[in-house]
Amino acid sequence: MRRVVRQSKFRHVFGQAVKNDQCYDDIRVSRVTWDSSFCAVNPRFVAIIIEASGGGAFLVLPLHKTGRIDKSYPTVCGHTGPVLDIDWCPHNDQVIASGSEDCTVMVWQIPENGLTLSLTEPVVILEGHSKRVGIVAWHPTARNVLLSAGCDNAIIIWNVGTGEALINLDDMHSDMIYNVSWNRNGSLICTASKDKKVRVIDPRKQEIVAEKEKAHEGARPMRAIFLADGNVFTTGFSRMSERQLALWNPKNMQEPIALHEMDTSNGVLLPFYDPDTSIIYLCGKGDSSIRYFEITDESPYVHYLNTFSSKEPQRGMGYMPKRGLDVNKCEIAR
């Protein structure tokens, strides 16, 4: 008996936009052309990179402060260049890191109830990059460990407590780094770079464990993230500029486990992965839809579930950690 429909708990997952009175209005989102997600969220706050004159700034709003945001609302504004990426600390909901065009990374402590005055003094300034810093990512399991990657093709892992660089990986990438992802326990990182390579790196040994040349043939930006089982999931473009997604086993990077072509839009696909349900949400910059796929151990490995469509195109996305979800409403991701 061959089942016609694959059995899955998530076949009927659907997306729903919140009502208008629960949105944040009048926010001037940054116009920087960098491919980051422009916002970050945790169970207490949402942070959004905004347009700022003479430097870089981002807003930090308590989740319940919905509605119209006043133009004079206090911001976090200590950078002298536009902010390119922000990331909340997974171990402390009041700590956020930001990377900027001024070549620095700053770590901020947000007051208990949100900002009442603009914040200009960071807890610590991390200086070590020679060009703009486009990626910041906290270590998933170790406290006070932060990774940053810049346009100088270097990755630096910092001890935030002392403000020192622990590890400097500056000779591994020959071209711009598009993204960096930690694995589940933080022992490995994987990177996607402009030289069309996907690399898996052991930062302690400072060596490349696995790499794949031309993971995607196209010249447009790629993304690579680790899954819970240690496999690597990538999004990119084919030679004909079709968007692709692929699944790789780092122990054997010759051929992908699975490779799917999607459509011919030109927005970069940003993957958000939920290790508990093995679902990947793909949001494209400039798309007005979010697609979700389930990753399983049986062929074809990547199963399309559904698409959420909205009327307006999205410019950035933030992914809520599991602790911030309303499980009473059977919410599995936000």
C-alpha positions as CSV (number, residue, x, y, z in Angstrom):
1,M,0.0,0.0,0.0
2,R,1.7,3.2,-1.1
3,R,0.4,6.2,0.8
4,V,-0.7,9.0,-1.6
5,V,-0.3,11.7,1.0
6,R,2.8,11.8,3.2
7,Q,2.0,11.6,6.9
8,S,3.1,14.8,8.7
9,K,2.1,16.6,11.9
10,F,2.6,19.9,10.1
11,R,0.5,19.4,7.0
12,H,-2.1,21.9,8.2
13,V,0.2,24.6,9.6
14,F,-1.0,28.0,8.5
15,G,0.2,31.5,8.9
16,Q,-1.8,34.4,10.2
17,A,-0.9,38.1,10.4
18,V,-1.8,40.0,13.6
19,K,-4.5,42.6,13.5
20,N,-3.6,46.2,12.6
21,D,-4.0,47.4,16.2
22,Q,-1.1,45.1,17.2
23,C,1.3,46.5,14.7
24,Y,4.0,49.1,15.1
25,D,3.4,52.2,12.8
26,D,5.5,55.1,11.6
27,I,8.8,53.4,11.7
28,R,11.4,54.5,9.2
29,V,13.2,51.3,8.4
30,S,16.8,51.6,7.4
31,R,17.5,52.1,3.7
32,V,20.9,50.4,3.8
33,T,21.2,47.9,0.9
34,W,22.8,45.3,3.1
35,D,21.2,41.8,3.1
36,S,20.5,41.4,6.8
37,S,17.1,40.9,8.4
38,F,16.9,44.5,9.8
39,C,15.1,43.4,12.9
40,A,15.6,41.0,15.9
41,V,13.0,39.9,18.4
42,N,13.0,38.1,21.8
43,P,10.2,37.4,24.3
44,R,10.5,40.9,25.7
45,F,11.5,43.3,23.0
46,V,11.6,43.9,19.3
47,A,14.6,45.8,17.8
48,I,14.5,47.4,14.4
49,I,17.3,49.2,12.5
50,I,16.1,52.6,11.5
51,E,17.1,55.5,9.2
52,A,19.2,57.9,11.3
53,S,21.0,61.1,10.3
54,G,24.6,61.3,11.2
55,G,25.4,57.8,12.4
56,G,23.5,54.6,13.0
57,A,20.6,53.8,15.3
58,F,18.0,51.2,16.1
59,L,14.8,51.2,18.0
60,V,14.1,48.8,20.9
61,L,10.4,48.5,21.7
62,P,8.8,46.4,24.4
63,L,6.5,43.9,22.6
64,H,3.3,45.3,24.1
65,K,4.1,48.9,22.9
66,T,2.1,48.6,19.7
67,G,0.6,51.4,17.7
68,R,2.1,54.6,16.3
69,I,5.7,55.2,17.4
70,D,6.5,58.8,18.1
71,K,9.3,60.4,16.0
72,S,11.0,61.4,19.2
73,Y,11.0,57.9,20.7
74,P,14.4,57.1,22.2
75,T,16.8,55.1,20.2
76,V,20.1,53.2,20.7
77,C,22.5,55.5,18.9
78,G,26.2,55.1,19.6
79,H,27.5,54.1,16.2
80,T,29.0,56.7,13.9
81,G,28.0,54.7,10.8
82,P,24.8,52.9,9.7
83,V,23.9,49.8,11.7
84,L,24.0,46.7,9.5
85,D,23.1,43.8,11.8
86,I,21.7,43.3,15.3
87,D,21.3,40.1,17.4
88,W,19.7,39.5,20.9
89,C,21.7,37.5,23.4
90,P,20.1,34.1,23.9
91,H,21.0,34.0,27.6
92,N,19.9,37.5,28.6
93,D,16.9,39.2,27.1
94,Q,18.2,42.7,27.9
95,V,21.5,42.4,26.0
96,I,21.8,43.1,22.3
97,A,24.8,43.3,20.0
98,S,25.0,45.5,16.9
99,G,27.5,45.6,14.0
100,S,28.0,48.8,11.9
101,E,29.7,50.4,9.0
102,D,32.0,52.2,11.4
103,C,34.0,48.9,11.8
104,T,32.9,48.3,15.4
105,V,30.7,45.9,17.3
106,M,28.8,47.3,20.3
107,V,27.0,45.4,23.1
108,W,24.1,47.2,24.8
109,Q,22.3,46.6,28.0
110,I,18.6,47.6,27.6
111,P,16.8,48.7,30.8
112,E,14.2,46.4,32.4
113,N,11.2,48.3,31.0
114,G,12.6,49.5,27.7
115,L,14.2,52.9,26.9
116,T,13.0,56.2,28.4
117,L,16.1,58.1,27.2
118,S,18.2,57.5,24.1
119,L,21.1,55.1,24.8
120,T,24.5,56.3,23.6
121,E,26.9,54.4,26.0
122,P,27.4,50.7,25.1
123,V,28.5,48.2,27.8
124,V,31.5,47.3,25.6
125,I,32.9,48.3,22.2
126,L,34.7,45.5,20.3
127,E,37.3,46.9,17.8
128,G,39.2,44.6,15.5
129,H,37.7,44.7,12.1
130,S,39.3,46.9,9.4
131,K,36.1,47.3,7.3
132,R,32.4,47.4,8.0
133,V,30.9,44.7,10.2
134,G,27.8,43.1,8.5
135,I,27.2,40.0,10.7
136,V,26.9,39.5,14.5
137,A,25.8,36.2,16.0
138,W,25.9,35.1,19.7
139,H,27.2,31.7,20.6
140,P,24.2,29.4,21.2
141,T,25.4,27.7,24.4
142,A,28.3,29.6,25.9
143,R,27.7,32.9,27.7
144,N,29.4,36.1,26.6
145,V,30.8,34.7,23.4
146,L,30.0,36.7,20.3
147,L,30.9,36.1,16.6
148,S,31.3,39.0,14.2
149,A,32.2,39.0,10.5
150,G,33.1,41.9,8.4
151,C,33.8,43.0,4.8
152,D,37.5,42.5,5.5
153,N,36.7,38.8,5.0
154,A,37.6,38.0,8.7
155,I,35.6,36.3,11.4
156,I,36.4,37.3,15.0
157,I,35.1,35.5,18.1
158,W,35.0,37.7,21.1
159,N,34.9,37.3,24.8
160,V,32.3,40.1,25.6
161,G,33.1,40.0,29.3
162,T,36.7,41.2,28.8
163,G,36.3,42.8,25.4
164,E,39.1,40.7,23.9
165,A,39.2,38.7,20.7
166,L,39.5,35.0,21.5
167,I,39.8,33.7,17.9
168,N,40.6,35.5,14.7
169,L,39.8,33.6,11.4
170,D,41.2,36.0,8.8
171,D,42.8,33.8,6.2
172,M,39.9,31.4,5.3
173,H,37.8,33.5,3.1
174,S,39.0,35.1,-0.2
175,D,35.9,37.1,-0.7
176,M,32.9,38.7,1.1
177,I,31.1,36.6,3.7
178,Y,27.4,36.5,3.2
179,N,26.4,34.7,6.4
180,V,27.7,32.7,9.3
181,S,25.7,30.1,11.3
182,W,26.6,28.3,14.5
183,N,25.7,24.6,14.9
184,R,23.4,23.4,17.7
185,N,26.0,23.3,20.4
186,G,28.4,25.9,19.0
187,S,31.3,23.6,18.2
188,L,31.3,24.4,14.5
189,I,30.3,27.3,12.2
190,C,29.3,27.2,8.6
191,T,29.7,30.2,6.2
192,A,28.5,31.1,2.7
193,S,30.8,33.5,0.8
194,K,30.9,35.5,-2.4
195,D,33.4,33.1,-3.9
196,K,30.5,30.6,-4.2
197,K,31.9,28.3,-1.5
198,V,30.2,26.9,1.6
199,R,32.6,26.1,4.3
200,V,32.3,24.3,7.6
201,I,34.9,25.6,10.1
202,D,36.1,24.3,13.5
203,P,36.9,27.6,15.2
204,R,38.9,26.0,18.0
205,K,41.3,24.2,15.7
206,Q,41.1,27.2,13.3
207,E,40.7,24.8,10.3
208,I,38.2,24.2,7.5
209,V,36.5,20.8,8.1
210,A,34.5,20.7,4.9
211,E,33.9,22.9,1.9
212,K,31.9,22.9,-1.3
213,E,32.8,24.9,-4.3
214,K,29.9,26.3,-6.3
215,A,27.3,25.0,-3.9
216,H,25.0,27.2,-6.1
217,E,26.1,28.2,-9.6
218,G,24.5,31.7,-9.6
219,A,26.4,34.9,-8.7
220,R,23.8,36.2,-6.3
221,P,24.1,35.9,-2.5
222,M,23.8,32.5,-0.8
223,R,22.8,31.6,2.7
224,A,23.9,28.5,4.7
225,I,22.6,27.3,8.1
226,F,23.2,24.3,10.3
227,L,20.3,21.9,11.1
228,A,20.0,20.0,14.4
229,D,21.3,16.7,12.9
230,G,24.5,18.4,11.7
231,N,23.5,18.7,8.0
232,V,23.8,22.1,6.3
233,F,20.9,23.7,4.5
234,T,21.6,26.3,1.8
235,T,19.7,28.7,-0.4
236,G,21.1,30.3,-3.5
237,F,20.6,30.8,-7.2
238,S,21.2,28.6,-10.2
239,R,23.1,29.7,-13.3
240,M,19.7,30.6,-14.9
241,S,19.0,32.9,-11.8
242,E,16.4,30.5,-10.4
243,R,16.2,30.3,-6.7
244,Q,17.4,27.0,-5.2
245,L,17.5,25.3,-1.9
246,A,19.8,22.4,-1.1
247,L,20.6,20.0,1.8
248,W,24.2,18.9,2.3
249,N,26.0,16.4,4.5
250,P,29.3,18.0,5.7
251,K,31.0,14.6,5.8
252,N,30.5,14.3,2.0
253,M,30.0,17.5,0.2
254,Q,30.4,16.1,-3.3
255,E,26.7,15.9,-4.1
256,P,23.7,17.5,-2.2
257,I,21.3,15.2,-0.4
258,A,18.5,17.2,-2.0
259,L,18.3,20.1,-4.4
260,H,15.1,21.9,-5.4
261,E,14.5,24.8,-7.7
262,M,11.8,27.2,-6.7
263,D,11.1,30.3,-8.8
264,T,12.8,33.1,-10.7
265,S,12.5,36.0,-8.2
266,N,15.7,38.0,-7.4
267,G,15.3,38.5,-3.7
268,V,17.7,36.6,-1.4
269,L,16.0,33.8,0.6
270,L,16.6,34.1,4.3
271,P,16.1,30.7,6.0
272,F,14.8,30.5,9.6
273,Y,15.1,27.1,11.1
274,D,13.1,25.6,14.0
275,P,15.1,22.6,15.4
276,D,12.1,21.3,17.5
277,T,9.8,20.8,14.6
278,S,12.4,20.5,11.8
279,I,10.6,23.2,9.8
280,I,12.4,25.8,7.7
281,Y,10.7,29.1,6.9
282,L,12.0,30.8,3.8
283,C,11.5,34.6,3.6
284,G,12.6,36.4,0.6
285,K,13.5,40.1,0.7
286,G,11.0,41.9,-1.5
287,D,8.7,38.8,-1.6
288,S,5.2,39.0,-0.2
289,S,5.2,35.4,0.9
290,I,6.8,33.1,3.4
291,R,7.2,29.4,2.4
292,Y,7.7,26.6,4.8
293,F,9.3,23.2,4.4
294,E,9.7,20.2,6.6
295,I,13.1,18.4,6.7
296,T,12.9,14.6,7.2
297,D,15.2,11.6,7.0
298,E,13.3,10.0,4.0
299,S,13.4,11.0,0.4
300,P,12.9,13.7,-0.9
301,Y,14.2,15.0,2.5
302,V,12.8,18.6,2.0
303,H,9.0,18.6,1.8
304,Y,7.0,21.6,0.9
305,L,4.3,22.4,3.4
306,N,2.6,25.7,2.6
307,T,2.9,29.4,1.8
308,F,1.8,32.4,3.8
309,S,1.1,35.3,1.5
310,S,0.5,39.0,2.5
311,K,-0.4,42.0,0.4
312,E,2.8,43.9,1.0
313,P,6.4,42.9,0.3
314,Q,8.6,42.3,3.4
315,R,11.9,44.1,3.9
316,G,13.2,42.2,6.9
317,M,12.3,39.5,9.3
318,G,13.0,38.5,12.9
319,Y,12.3,35.0,14.4
320,M,10.9,34.7,17.9
321,P,12.6,32.2,20.2
322,K,10.4,29.3,21.4
323,R,10.0,30.8,24.9
324,G,8.1,33.7,23.4
325,L,5.3,31.7,21.8
326,D,1.7,31.4,22.9
327,V,1.5,27.6,23.1
328,N,-2.1,27.8,24.3
329,K,-3.0,28.9,20.8
330,C,-0.9,26.0,19.3
331,E,1.5,28.6,18.0
332,I,4.7,26.9,16.7
333,A,6.6,29.9,15.3
334,R,6.3,33.7,15.1
